[in-house]
Amino acid sequence: MHDTIIVGGGPVGSYLAAKLARLGYKVLVLDKKGAPGQDICCTGIVGRQCLDLLAVDGNVIMGQASSATFFAPSGKSLRLWRDHEVAYIMNRPALDQTLVNRAAAASVQYLFSAQVTDFRMAADCLRVEADVHGQKSSFAAKTAVIAAGFSSSLPEKLGLGKITDFIIGAQTEINMSSPAEVEIYIDQTLAPGGFAWLVPTRDSKGLAGLMTRQSPQHLDRLVSSLKAQGKITSTEGLPAYDVIPLRPLPRTYAERVLVVGEAAGQVKPTTGGGIYYGLLCADIAADSLHHAFLTNDFSESRLASYQKQWRDRLNKELQIGHWARRLYERLGNWQIERLHSLASNNGIPKLIAETEDFSFDWHGALILGMLKHLAGSAPVQALKALSRRNTAVHG
């Protein structure tokens, strides 16, 4: 019998598996993919704090960023910068493989092409049912962790609720004519309800993608626009798509089970990034499971502390980020143009450059600080006035 079975071998699942194995627990990871790093839709941009947690070598890092240019619908640009690197562009397949190798070196077992279908509670363990290479299999464990991404139906089967607020991500690898810096496109026509990006990686290659409330086929329009501007020359391979949660799962614990990462909705609502918050919650999950093993108590009441701890850490950030996103989604392009001009004319680039505690991963204070900078003592009212009660909020 295993101590813990982790469903999902992405960065969060492998990170947690290695931590538990180093604590002396017998860990099995089941992943539906055929190999690490397959079918990824992620730019792989992380901040310094996330990079420190990952502790990977330079071979996984494709680039660094200290600035980005934001484009309004009209094409007007606004460049934000810092005097040092604040973000790192990871090779996501290589990152996944590195974390798998690290966990395996700590005696974690991996089984790929293993689609977990259900959990069954037994008297003294949990039975994890899976299709492994098309064959039905059953595994016994004292505990399990769902780290299988937002697409997993396992939390709902366990009665933990369902995330109903989400956005679609689409991305493709491209060849660039003149790689420069990260570019962000804020345009409700180009990426309705979201934003688009162009990220240089290495060797004149890059990633073009977007998040949208509507059809991911908007990616075709983005690629055509970038080609017309001469920024990219061609695409490589097939586009990747993903669904990104914007709110947390109502409950992230059950008897013998925890949920972490995107499956738990532990994702920044502003950017859709989930690696860093997932790692932070994996640390809390490892600590919660460790204490459960020490007391031999895997009940809901024992594991409920996991949700309290991660919500204490992240809830304010998630609420501010979701609030800002909902307000943004109400804006039309003319209002985005006005905000873009306000930011440019009222010192937002200087504010970003000089803010001592600027963080790539913690957006709440920055959002409120920028609104206060733009609108004096009434940031919320000012932004609501800009929205002019435009359209009903999606989701």
Beta strands, then each sheet from edge to edge (+ up, - down):
strand 1: 2-7
strand 2: 27-31
strand 3: 45-47
strand 4: 61-65
strand 5: 67-71
strand 6: 77-81
strand 7: 87-90
strand 8: 109-112
strand 9: 114-121
strand 10: 126-132
strand 11: 135-146
strand 12: 166-176
strand 13: 182-185
strand 14: 195-200
strand 15: 205-212
strand 16: 232-245
strand 17: 253-254
strand 18: 257-259
sheet 1: 8+ 2+ 1+ 11+ 10- 9+
sheet 2: 8+ 2+ 1+ 11+ 18+ 17-
sheet 3: 3+ 7- 4+
sheet 4: 6+ 5- 13- 14+ 15- 12+ 16-
end
